[in-house]
Amino acid sequence: MARKKSNPLDTPEWHALRHEVALVRHLLGSGVTALGRASYGSKIGEYYTAFFGISVGLERLSKLIQVADRAISNNGQMPGERIIRGFGHKIVMLANVVETVTQKHRLKLTYPRPTYAISKKCLECLDAFADANRGRYANFATIDDPHLGVEEPLSKWWAEVAESIFKNTITAKKSSSALRKWHR
């Protein structure tokens, strides 16, 4: 008598993935919401909340995509924890791997990865923030050694992302007025 094959979506591995997806959704949502509320003048903490949520959310989303790709390529067999840990934490590299997975499966995305220079700078800043040695612990590192040369994440974001947005979207006259308002 042949055994009936069970639904693979009913396995504990798929339930774990579903939980991870819920976590990623909330990390990205709270991160983007915090970024929208952030103000360089009065709500600096929102930037850090945003950087945490978005960087960890993107990292985990990229890993979920790689896990799904491995499962698809191996008849539903999930990769082990050691393999998943080997995916690393570098957001730019993870985004590049996701891009190759997209191409491998010839996926037509409704919202493909942006190729604008500002988008690349956003990923680079989030990547730098995710790096524990120079990003999310930069403030503690500076307490220990103020001359360490660690670029504080908010300063990096402001210099490489915000100023670029101002230069590309606001005329010089308007940007100087906007900057004065932000620094009050």
C-alpha atoms as one frame of an Amber mdcrd trajectory, in Angstrom:
protein
   0.000   0.000   0.000   1.509   3.317  -1.075   1.840   6.013   1.538   0.191
   9.309   0.796   2.733  12.103   0.418   2.210  14.852   2.944   1.909  18.495
   2.020   5.416  20.015   2.331   3.846  23.270   3.521   2.682  21.443   6.644
   6.226  20.691   7.797   7.866  22.509  10.726  10.488  23.982   8.364   7.831
  25.822   6.382   6.184  27.061   9.570   9.560  28.440  10.673   9.883  30.215
   7.327   6.405  31.675   7.740   7.401  33.050  11.151  10.590  34.492   9.686
   8.586  36.183   6.920   6.348  37.801   9.553   9.423  39.052  11.415  10.968
  40.465   8.225   7.721  42.194   7.297   7.578  43.918  10.671  11.273  44.830
  10.739  11.065  46.479   7.329   7.741  48.144   8.094   8.891  49.590  11.405
  12.219  50.619   9.894  10.679  52.479   6.980   8.098  54.078   9.279  10.880
  55.260  11.600  12.814  56.669   8.649   9.740  58.635   7.638   9.457  60.082
  11.161  13.170  60.797  11.547  14.388  64.351  11.857  18.031  65.334  11.936
  17.219  68.140  14.328  14.941  66.540  16.900  14.283  62.854  16.259  17.747
  61.440  15.711  16.840  58.206  17.519  14.332  57.429  14.774  17.244  57.159
  12.328  18.849  54.446  14.452  15.525  52.621  14.778  15.182  52.855  10.998
  18.719  51.636  10.353  18.236  48.661  12.694  14.881  47.643  11.242  15.786
  48.105   7.590  19.280  46.589   7.760  18.211  43.512   9.739  15.038  43.191
   7.657  16.944  43.311   4.350  19.533  40.860   5.636  16.904  38.368   6.751
  14.796  38.836   3.608  17.859  38.109   1.475  18.522  34.974   3.501  14.905
  33.862   3.130  15.218  34.210  -0.637  18.398  32.129  -0.598  16.738  29.482
   1.584  13.803  29.301  -0.841  16.190  29.072  -3.786  18.086  26.207  -2.129
  14.827  24.405  -1.331  13.607  24.806  -4.917  16.937  23.558  -6.265  16.993
  20.558  -3.883  13.473  19.120  -4.185  12.205  20.948  -1.115  15.169  20.092
   1.111  15.958  23.071   3.318  19.562  24.140   3.897  20.981  23.569   7.367
  21.694  26.297   9.885  25.431  26.165   9.119  24.754  26.951   5.450  22.385
  29.781   6.345  24.954  31.298   8.719  27.434  31.114   5.843  25.295  33.529
   3.834  26.896  36.291   5.909  25.694  39.695   7.024  26.895  42.046   4.299
  23.793  43.659   2.860  25.281  44.760  -0.469  26.652  41.264  -1.100  23.342
  39.671  -0.046  21.430  41.992  -2.412  23.749  40.959  -5.246  23.113  37.280
  -4.506  19.363  37.914  -4.524  19.779  39.586  -7.918  21.427  36.420  -9.269
  18.590  34.289  -7.827  16.107  36.577  -9.602  17.973  36.115 -12.883  18.430
  32.365 -12.357  14.677  31.850 -12.059  13.899  34.507 -14.700  11.577  36.293
 -12.311   9.651  39.306 -13.564   9.403  41.559 -10.538   6.742  44.209 -10.166
   9.309  46.353  -8.367  12.816  45.395  -9.518  15.902  46.423  -7.597  16.506
  50.128  -8.159  19.712  51.006  -9.961  19.845  54.697  -9.062  23.044  55.973
  -7.473  21.084  57.051  -4.393  19.686  53.517  -3.994  23.198  52.120  -4.057
  24.290  54.663  -1.425  21.331  53.677   0.779  22.400  50.022   0.632  26.027
  50.931   1.293  25.050  52.986   4.360  22.829  50.191   5.670  25.653  47.720
   5.006  28.070  49.894   6.979  25.536  50.219   9.801  25.013  46.442   9.925
  28.763  45.935  10.365  29.126  45.698  14.144  32.708  46.965  14.039  31.901
  50.239  12.336  28.156  50.762  12.306  25.667  49.873  14.961  28.317  50.034
  17.706  30.047  53.143  16.364  28.850  55.286  19.257  30.280  52.853  21.826
  33.531  52.579  19.884  33.831  56.373  19.901  33.252  56.508  23.662  36.263
  54.237  24.092  38.432  56.059  21.555  37.141  59.390  20.157  39.943  59.413
  17.576  39.113  55.962  16.242  37.930  57.329  12.913  34.704  55.341  12.883
  32.187  57.186  10.766  29.069  57.671  12.813  26.121  56.100  10.917  23.874
  59.158  10.985  26.647  61.420   9.667  27.370  58.906   6.919  23.668  58.697
   5.981  23.341  62.464   5.975  26.488  62.999   3.865  25.922  60.206   1.359
  22.129  59.913   1.119  20.277  62.971   2.420  22.559  65.552   0.834  22.422
  63.698  -2.471  18.623  63.747  -2.337  18.698  67.479  -1.650  21.098  68.106
  -4.522  19.055  66.053  -6.954  15.549  67.097  -5.956  15.666  70.576  -4.494
  17.071  73.690  -6.098  20.020  75.329  -4.380  17.855  78.145  -2.986  15.220
  75.775  -1.624  17.797  73.372  -0.156  19.519  76.070   1.842  16.148  77.142
   3.252  15.230  73.525   3.995  18.576  72.879   5.709  18.105  75.934   7.935
  14.699  74.589   9.006  16.156  71.162   9.790  18.934  72.563  11.964  16.710
  74.757  14.157
